Amino acid sequence: MATTDLRIAVIGAGHGGKSMAAELATRGFAVTLYNRTPANIEAVKLRGGIELITEDGRELFGRLAAVTSSLEEALADVQLVMVVIPSCGHRDVALKAAPHLTDEHIVLLNPGRTGGALEFVQGLREAGCTRYPVICEAETFLFAARSTGPAEARIFRTKFSVPVAALPTTHTDEALVVIRKAYPQFIPAKSVLHTSLNNMGAIFHPALTLLNAGWIESTRGDFEFYMDGVTPATARVLEALDRERVTVAAAVGIRAQTASEWLYRAYNAVGDTLHDAMHANPGYAGIKAPNRLQHRYIFEEIPCSLIPITELGKQYGVDTPTICAMTHLANVVHGKDYHREGRTLERMGIKGMSVGELHHYVDTGER
């Protein structure tokens, strides 16, 4: 059981939010769960918590301190705010939360995807926030997890470590003192440029969904996403996406991990190829594919993971043809123009910055 008086708000009641709220609650933390749609948390509110199946098969009940659709209520009297929603909602949360956030809050985006902390801080700035919290982003989500019912969740695997950085970097260490009371798996990253450009959701999620579109529609996702959906051919597309991401990172002045290196660090999974490494990861076993194409693996990852990588590439002279191809396919499949609603350099507040200016901003917070 937890021995800390740390009070935590979990923003979002989807797969990740319910799993994290339940897991924290089973260890004795006082957790408030927020979701903007009351109907989505009605069952949790009636039960007073969430049934959780842990990765070792235990069935536990996480009793929550509060369940609410009021953001003001959720943020009151808590220190750590875990934002666990699709990253396309980060800006909206920043705009709505700005009046209720103070410099005593620590906000962690789980995860930030590409440029999450940058966009969140820019949103607070545009909303006229006067008492800025410490804004952090995680490189990826700590759990492989699923919501299995209205008030039920399951955790398949917990990653060994997840890097976290604050914006500015000077606040990372102080934020982690608090964050690690909840999860010691969080470790310091060099900056939000590293957490953003080591975003593996950008590589694994949208391309696999699009390349398996026919199978997803015909079976409603009744196959194992990372086992059946990752074939030698689809893995080669992932490798091409990964090379473009790593090249953009180099242009921004950082050394990003390859997807294979990340799999080893996060899951201790190894292989001669990306295909082999993904199939060697037991944490992926049993995870079903999306049951529809209108899924966050496209409507989140394209605008908030791939498009910001393309935007950074354009600003710093790197072509991203495979990423652009995936974006075009997503636009066709969804009938959208994700370039218009994506996480642009303007929305991240970094348009026109040189590489040196960008590093100065993320390290110090000074423009």
Secondary structure as a PSIPRED ss2 file (coil, helix, strand):
# PSIPRED VFORMAT (PSIPRED V4.0)

   1 M C   1.000  0.000  0.000
   2 A C   1.000  0.000  0.000
   3 T C   1.000  0.000  0.000
   4 T C   1.000  0.000  0.000
   5 D C   1.000  0.000  0.000
   6 L C   1.000  0.000  0.000
   7 R E   0.000  0.000  1.000
   8 I E   0.000  0.000  1.000
   9 A E   0.000  0.000  1.000
  10 V E   0.000  0.000  1.000
  11 I E   0.000  0.000  1.000
  12 G C   1.000  0.000  0.000
  13 A C   1.000  0.000  0.000
  14 G C   1.000  0.000  0.000
  15 H H   0.000  1.000  0.000
  16 G H   0.000  1.000  0.000
  17 G H   0.000  1.000  0.000
  18 K H   0.000  1.000  0.000
  19 S H   0.000  1.000  0.000
  20 M H   0.000  1.000  0.000
  21 A H   0.000  1.000  0.000
  22 A H   0.000  1.000  0.000
  23 E H   0.000  1.000  0.000
  24 L H   0.000  1.000  0.000
  25 A H   0.000  1.000  0.000
  26 T H   0.000  1.000  0.000
  27 R C   1.000  0.000  0.000
  28 G C   1.000  0.000  0.000
  29 F C   1.000  0.000  0.000
  30 A E   0.000  0.000  1.000
  31 V E   0.000  0.000  1.000
  32 T E   0.000  0.000  1.000
  33 L E   0.000  0.000  1.000
  34 Y E   0.000  0.000  1.000
  35 N C   1.000  0.000  0.000
  36 R C   1.000  0.000  0.000
  37 T C   1.000  0.000  0.000
  38 P H   0.000  1.000  0.000
  39 A H   0.000  1.000  0.000
  40 N H   0.000  1.000  0.000
  41 I H   0.000  1.000  0.000
  42 E H   0.000  1.000  0.000
  43 A H   0.000  1.000  0.000
  44 V H   0.000  1.000  0.000
  45 K H   0.000  1.000  0.000
  46 L H   0.000  1.000  0.000
  47 R H   0.000  1.000  0.000
  48 G C   1.000  0.000  0.000
  49 G E   0.000  0.000  1.000
  50 I E   0.000  0.000  1.000
  51 E E   0.000  0.000  1.000
  52 L E   0.000  0.000  1.000
  53 I E   0.000  0.000  1.000
  54 T C   1.000  0.000  0.000
  55 E C   1.000  0.000  0.000
  56 D C   1.000  0.000  0.000
  57 G C   1.000  0.000  0.000
  58 R C   1.000  0.000  0.000
  59 E E   0.000  0.000  1.000
  60 L E   0.000  0.000  1.000
  61 F E   0.000  0.000  1.000
  62 G E   0.000  0.000  1.000
  63 R E   0.000  0.000  1.000
  64 L C   1.000  0.000  0.000
  65 A C   1.000  0.000  0.000
  66 A E   0.000  0.000  1.000
  67 V E   0.000  0.000  1.000
  68 T E   0.000  0.000  1.000
  69 S C   1.000  0.000  0.000
  70 S C   1.000  0.000  0.000
  71 L H   0.000  1.000  0.000
  72 E H   0.000  1.000  0.000
  73 E H   0.000  1.000  0.000
  74 A H   0.000  1.000  0.000
  75 L H   0.000  1.000  0.000
  76 A C   1.000  0.000  0.000
  77 D C   1.000  0.000  0.000
  78 V C   1.000  0.000  0.000
  79 Q C   1.000  0.000  0.000
  80 L E   0.000  0.000  1.000
  81 V E   0.000  0.000  1.000
  82 M E   0.000  0.000  1.000
  83 V E   0.000  0.000  1.000
  84 V C   1.000  0.000  0.000
  85 I C   1.000  0.000  0.000
  86 P C   1.000  0.000  0.000
  87 S H   0.000  1.000  0.000
  88 C H   0.000  1.000  0.000
  89 G H   0.000  1.000  0.000
  90 H H   0.000  1.000  0.000
  91 R H   0.000  1.000  0.000
  92 D H   0.000  1.000  0.000
  93 V H   0.000  1.000  0.000
  94 A H   0.000  1.000  0.000
  95 L H   0.000  1.000  0.000
  96 K H   0.000  1.000  0.000
  97 A H   0.000  1.000  0.000
  98 A H   0.000  1.000  0.000
  99 P H   0.000  1.000  0.000
 100 H H   0.000  1.000  0.000
 101 L C   1.000  0.000  0.000
 102 T C   1.000  0.000  0.000
 103 D C   1.000  0.000  0.000
 104 E C   1.000  0.000  0.000
 105 H C   1.000  0.000  0.000
 106 I E   0.000  0.000  1.000
 107 V E   0.000  0.000  1.000
 108 L E   0.000  0.000  1.000
 109 L E   0.000  0.000  1.000
 110 N C   1.000  0.000  0.000
 111 P C   1.000  0.000  0.000
 112 G C   1.000  0.000  0.000
 113 R C   1.000  0.000  0.000
 114 T C   1.000  0.000  0.000
 115 G C   1.000  0.000  0.000
 116 G H   0.000  1.000  0.000
 117 A H   0.000  1.000  0.000
 118 L H   0.000  1.000  0.000
 119 E H   0.000  1.000  0.000
 120 F H   0.000  1.000  0.000
 121 V H   0.000  1.000  0.000
 122 Q H   0.000  1.000  0.000
 123 G H   0.000  1.000  0.000
 124 L H   0.000  1.000  0.000
 125 R H   0.000  1.000  0.000
 126 E H   0.000  1.000  0.000
 127 A C   1.000  0.000  0.000
 128 G C   1.000  0.000  0.000
 129 C C   1.000  0.000  0.000
 130 T C   1.000  0.000  0.000
 131 R C   1.000  0.000  0.000
 132 Y C   1.000  0.000  0.000
 133 P C   1.000  0.000  0.000
 134 V E   0.000  0.000  1.000
 135 I E   0.000  0.000  1.000
 136 C E   0.000  0.000  1.000
 137 E E   0.000  0.000  1.000
 138 A E   0.000  0.000  1.000
 139 E C   1.000  0.000  0.000
 140 T C   1.000  0.000  0.000
 141 F C   1.000  0.000  0.000
 142 L C   1.000  0.000  0.000
 143 F E   0.000  0.000  1.000
 144 A E   0.000  0.000  1.000
 145 A E   0.000  0.000  1.000
 146 R E   0.000  0.000  1.000
 147 S E   0.000  0.000  1.000
 148 T E   0.000  0.000  1.000
 149 G E   0.000  0.000  1.000
 150 P C   1.000  0.000  0.000
 151 A C   1.000  0.000  0.000
 152 E E   0.000  0.000  1.000
 153 A E   0.000  0.000  1.000
 154 R E   0.000  0.000  1.000
 155 I E   0.000  0.000  1.000
 156 F E   0.000  0.000  1.000
 157 R E   0.000  0.000  1.000
 158 T E   0.000  0.000  1.000
 159 K C   1.000  0.000  0.000
 160 F C   1.000  0.000  0.000
 161 S C   1.000  0.000  0.000
 162 V E   0.000  0.000  1.000
 163 P E   0.000  0.000  1.000
 164 V E   0.000  0.000  1.000
 165 A E   0.000  0.000  1.000
 166 A E   0.000  0.000  1.000
 167 L E   0.000  0.000  1.000
 168 P C   1.000  0.000  0.000
 169 T H   0.000  1.000  0.000
 170 T H   0.000  1.000  0.000
 171 H H   0.000  1.000  0.000
 172 T H   0.000  1.000  0.000
 173 D H   0.000  1.000  0.000
 174 E H   0.000  1.000  0.000
 175 A H   0.000  1.000  0.000
 176 L H   0.000  1.000  0.000
 177 V H   0.000  1.000  0.000
 178 V H   0.000  1.000  0.000
 179 I H   0.000  1.000  0.000
 180 R H   0.000  1.000  0.000
 181 K H   0.000  1.000  0.000
 182 A H   0.000  1.000  0.000
 183 Y C   1.000  0.000  0.000
 184 P C   1.000  0.000  0.000
 185 Q C   1.000  0.000  0.000
 186 F E   0.000  0.000  1.000
 187 I E   0.000  0.000  1.000
 188 P E   0.000  0.000  1.000
 189 A C   1.000  0.000  0.000
 190 K C   1.000  0.000  0.000
 191 S C   1.000  0.000  0.000
 192 V H   0.000  1.000  0.000
 193 L H   0.000  1.000  0.000
 194 H H   0.000  1.000  0.000
 195 T H   0.000  1.000  0.000
 196 S H   0.000  1.000  0.000
 197 L H   0.000  1.000  0.000
 198 N C   1.000  0.000  0.000
 199 N C   1.000  0.000  0.000
 200 M C   1.000  0.000  0.000
 201 G H   0.000  1.000  0.000
 202 A H   0.000  1.000  0.000
 203 I H   0.000  1.000  0.000
 204 F H   0.000  1.000  0.000
 205 H H   0.000  1.000  0.000
 206 P H   0.000  1.000  0.000
 207 A H   0.000  1.000  0.000
 208 L H   0.000  1.000  0.000
 209 T H   0.000  1.000  0.000
 210 L H   0.000  1.000  0.000
 211 L H   0.000  1.000  0.000
 212 N C   1.000  0.000  0.000
 213 A H   0.000  1.000  0.000
 214 G H   0.000  1.000  0.000
 215 W H   0.000  1.000  0.000
 216 I H   0.000  1.000  0.000
 217 E H   0.000  1.000  0.000
 218 S H   0.000  1.000  0.000
 219 T H   0.000  1.000  0.000
 220 R C   1.000  0.000  0.000
 221 G C   1.000  0.000  0.000
 222 D C   1.000  0.000  0.000
 223 F C   1.000  0.000  0.000
 224 E E   0.000  0.000  1.000
 225 F C   1.000  0.000  0.000
 226 Y C   1.000  0.000  0.000
 227 M C   1.000  0.000  0.000
 228 D C   1.000  0.000  0.000
 229 G C   1.000  0.000  0.000
 230 V C   1.000  0.000  0.000
 231 T C   1.000  0.000  0.000
 232 P H   0.000  1.000  0.000
 233 A H   0.000  1.000  0.000
 234 T H   0.000  1.000  0.000
 235 A H   0.000  1.000  0.000
 236 R H   0.000  1.000  0.000
 237 V H   0.000  1.000  0.000
 238 L H   0.000  1.000  0.000
 239 E H   0.000  1.000  0.000
 240 A H   0.000  1.000  0.000
 241 L H   0.000  1.000  0.000
 242 D H   0.000  1.000  0.000
 243 R H   0.000  1.000  0.000
 244 E H   0.000  1.000  0.000
 245 R H   0.000  1.000  0.000
 246 V H   0.000  1.000  0.000
 247 T H   0.000  1.000  0.000
 248 V H   0.000  1.000  0.000
 249 A H   0.000  1.000  0.000
 250 A H   0.000  1.000  0.000
 251 A H   0.000  1.000  0.000
 252 V H   0.000  1.000  0.000
 253 G C   1.000  0.000  0.000
 254 I C   1.000  0.000  0.000
 255 R C   1.000  0.000  0.000
 256 A C   1.000  0.000  0.000
 257 Q C   1.000  0.000  0.000
 258 T C   1.000  0.000  0.000
 259 A H   0.000  1.000  0.000
 260 S H   0.000  1.000  0.000
 261 E H   0.000  1.000  0.000
 262 W H   0.000  1.000  0.000
 263 L H   0.000  1.000  0.000
 264 Y H   0.000  1.000  0.000
 265 R H   0.000  1.000  0.000
 266 A H   0.000  1.000  0.000
 267 Y H   0.000  1.000  0.000
 268 N C   1.000  0.000  0.000
 269 A C   1.000  0.000  0.000
 270 V C   1.000  0.000  0.000
 271 G C   1.000  0.000  0.000
 272 D C   1.000  0.000  0.000
 273 T C   1.000  0.000  0.000
 274 L H   0.000  1.000  0.000
 275 H H   0.000  1.000  0.000
 276 D H   0.000  1.000  0.000
 277 A H   0.000  1.000  0.000
 278 M H   0.000  1.000  0.000
 279 H H   0.000  1.000  0.000
 280 A C   1.000  0.000  0.000
 281 N C   1.000  0.000  0.000
 282 P H   0.000  1.000  0.000
 283 G H   0.000  1.000  0.000
 284 Y H   0.000  1.000  0.000
 285 A C   1.000  0.000  0.000
 286 G C   1.000  0.000  0.000
 287 I C   1.000  0.000  0.000
 288 K E   0.000  0.000  1.000
 289 A C   1.000  0.000  0.000
 290 P C   1.000  0.000  0.000
 291 N C   1.000  0.000  0.000
 292 R C   1.000  0.000  0.000
 293 L C   1.000  0.000  0.000
 294 Q C   1.000  0.000  0.000
 295 H C   1.000  0.000  0.000
 296 R H   0.000  1.000  0.000
 297 Y H   0.000  1.000  0.000
 298 I H   0.000  1.000  0.000
 299 F H   0.000  1.000  0.000
 300 E C   1.000  0.000  0.000
 301 E H   0.000  1.000  0.000
 302 I H   0.000  1.000  0.000
 303 P H   0.000  1.000  0.000
 304 C H   0.000  1.000  0.000
 305 S H   0.000  1.000  0.000
 306 L H   0.000  1.000  0.000
 307 I H   0.000  1.000  0.000
 308 P H   0.000  1.000  0.000
 309 I H   0.000  1.000  0.000
 310 T H   0.000  1.000  0.000
 311 E H   0.000  1.000  0.000
 312 L H   0.000  1.000  0.000
 313 G H   0.000  1.000  0.000
 314 K H   0.000  1.000  0.000
 315 Q H   0.000  1.000  0.000
 316 Y C   1.000  0.000  0.000
 317 G C   1.000  0.000  0.000
 318 V C   1.000  0.000  0.000
 319 D C   1.000  0.000  0.000
 320 T C   1.000  0.000  0.000
 321 P H   0.000  1.000  0.000
 322 T H   0.000  1.000  0.000
 323 I H   0.000  1.000  0.000
 324 C H   0.000  1.000  0.000
 325 A H   0.000  1.000  0.000
 326 M H   0.000  1.000  0.000
 327 T H   0.000  1.000  0.000
 328 H H   0.000  1.000  0.000
 329 L H   0.000  1.000  0.000
 330 A H   0.000  1.000  0.000
 331 N H   0.000  1.000  0.000
 332 V H   0.000  1.000  0.000
 333 V H   0.000  1.000  0.000
 334 H H   0.000  1.000  0.000
 335 G C   1.000  0.000  0.000
 336 K C   1.000  0.000  0.000
 337 D C   1.000  0.000  0.000
 338 Y H   0.000  1.000  0.000
 339 H H   0.000  1.000  0.000
 340 R H   0.000  1.000  0.000
 341 E H   0.000  1.000  0.000
 342 G C   1.000  0.000  0.000
 343 R C   1.000  0.000  0.000
 344 T C   1.000  0.000  0.000
 345 L H   0.000  1.000  0.000
 346 E H   0.000  1.000  0.000
 347 R H   0.000  1.000  0.000
 348 M H   0.000  1.000  0.000
 349 G C   1.000  0.000  0.000
 350 I C   1.000  0.000  0.000
 351 K C   1.000  0.000  0.000
 352 G C   1.000  0.000  0.000
 353 M C   1.000  0.000  0.000
 354 S C   1.000  0.000  0.000
 355 V H   0.000  1.000  0.000
 356 G H   0.000  1.000  0.000
 357 E H   0.000  1.000  0.000
 358 L H   0.000  1.000  0.000
 359 H H   0.000  1.000  0.000
 360 H H   0.000  1.000  0.000
 361 Y H   0.000  1.000  0.000
 362 V H   0.000  1.000  0.000
 363 D H   0.000  1.000  0.000
 364 T H   0.000  1.000  0.000
 365 G C   1.000  0.000  0.000
 366 E C   1.000  0.000  0.000
 367 R C   1.000  0.000  0.000
